């Protein structure tokens, strides 16, 4: 009597997924708003550095440029997540990570070996993801689109 049927279990699970998706979407939209505000702040800081050449600080200029591009990348990543119907391929995250590490290397020259190691590890991860997708497409056609 108190047992749920398979159909009601499925409806309950789908309803829970829908609620979780709404919560995640709301949080991502709030994060996008915060990142947009942060990006505007960085643009203002860049403008102040450019307009006031007396206090020109090249290092600060590049740091604010780096921060602006990181904020934009995260905003575009969130937009892509919604465009892809709540799915974000892992390879995009790896692209963004490699780009971020390269930008970090340009700004802070103190950790070049660690950054190079990070790029090698991210490249290996990309190769593994690509190989996994190729094998899944060949041997498991239904699971090829899962990653």
N, C-alpha and C positions, 0 to 999 in steps of 0.2 A: 504494500500500500504506500509506504513512504519512499519507495524506490522511484527514481526518475527513469524515464525511458530514454533510449538512444537519441530520439529526435529532440527531446527537451534538453538533453545534455549538449547536443550540438547547438541548439538555439542559445543556450546559456553561454557556451564558449564563444560563439560569434558575437553575442551582445557584449561580453567582457572585452573582446578584442576591439569592438567599435568604441567602447568607452575609453580604453587605453589609447587608441589612436587619436581620439579627440583631445585627451589630456596631453599627449605628446605634441600634437599639432598646435595646441594653445601655447605650450611652453616654447616650442620652436618659433612661433610668431613673436612671442615676447622677447626671446633671445635675438631675433632678427631686428626688432626695434631697438634693443640695447646696442647691438653691433652697428646699426645705422647711426645712432647718436654718437657712439665712439668714433666712427669714421668721419662724421662731421667735425667733431672735436679735433681729430688729427689733421683734417684739411685746414681748419682755422690755425692750428699751430704751424703747419707748413707755410700758410700764407703770411703769418707773422714773421717767420724766419726769412722768407723771401723779400718781404716789404722792408724789413729793417736790416739792410746790409751791414750796418755798423756792428751789429751783434751776430754776424754770420758764424754759425757753428755747423760745419759740414757733417760732423758725426750726428748731431741732433737732427739735422735735415734727413739723413738717411734712416735714422731710427723711426722718425715720424712717417716717412714714406713706407718703410717696412710694415709698421703698425697699420697704416691705411690699407695697404694691399692685403694684409692678413684678414682684416675686418671684411673687406670686399669678398675675399675668397670664401669666408664662412657664410656670408649672406648668399652668395651665388650657390654654395653647396646646399643650403637650406631650400632655396628656390628649386634647385634640381631635384631634391628629394620629393617635393610636392609634384613637380612635373612628371616624375617617373612613377607616380601612383604609390607613394610611400615606400619607395625602394631606392637605395643608393648603392651602386656597385662599389665594392671594396677598392677596385683599381683607382677610382677617383680620389679616394682618401689617400692612397699611396702617392698619386701625382701631387696632390697638395702638400703632403709631408715632404717629399723630395724638394719641391720648390721652396718650401719654408726653410728647410735646412740650408739650401744653397743661399738664400737671402741672408740667413743668420751668419753664414760663413763670410759674406761680404761685409757685414757690419762688425762682427766680433772676430778678430783674427787670432784670439788666444786659444781657441778650441778647434783648430783646423783638423787635427787627427781624429778627434772624437766625431766631428761632423762628417768627415770622409767615411768613417766607419758606419755612421748612421745611414749615409747614402748607400753604401754597399749592402747593408742589411735590408733597407727598404727595396733596393733593386732585386735582391734575392727573393724577398716576399712577393714582389710583383711577378717575377718569373714563376714562382710556385703557384700563384693564383691563376696566371695565364695557362700554365700547364694543366692545372686542375680543371679549368673550364674547358680546355681542348679535349681532355680525356673524358670529361663528363658529357660533352657534346657528341663524342664518338660512341661511347659505350652506354651512357645513360641519358638519352635524349630528353627525358622529362625533367632531369635535374640540372641540365646545362644552364638554365636561366635562373637557378636558385642563388648563385653567388654573384 
